[in-house]
Amino acid sequence: MLSGLFDININSDVFYAWVIQVVIPVLPKNSVIMMDNATFDKKQSIQQVIIDAEHMVEYLPTYSPHFNPIEHKWAQAKCKKRALVCEPDILFALNMV
């Protein structure tokens, strides 16, 4: 699973850049990319760059946290953040999530 920590708001431009600069270069041929239903995930230019790289795009059902492992990690991070009263970047720096 690919991940990254961004200290900015994510929008379609940021997501597009991440897909072309980070995701696509490291994917094995003919990979299937699972995405949630964030508005920018379904932007045509993002879908097209993935398809042009010979990968497939599949979408999770609308609001399906039980199918999306990142939701479980965010729940853990939020719980630890409340317990430690610290910012998310500190949790990631301490490798606590």
Sequence and secondary structure as in RCSB ss.txt:
>XXXX:A:sequence
MLSGLFDININSDVFYAWVIQVVIPVLPKNSVIMMDNATFDKKQSIQQVIIDAEHMVEYLPTYSPHFNPIEHKWA
QAKCKKRALVCEPDILFALNMV
>XXXX:A:secstr
      SS   HHHHHHHIIIIIHHHS TT EEEE   GGGG HHHHHHHHHTT EEEE  SS GGG HHHHHHH
HHHHHHHHHT  HHHHHHTT  
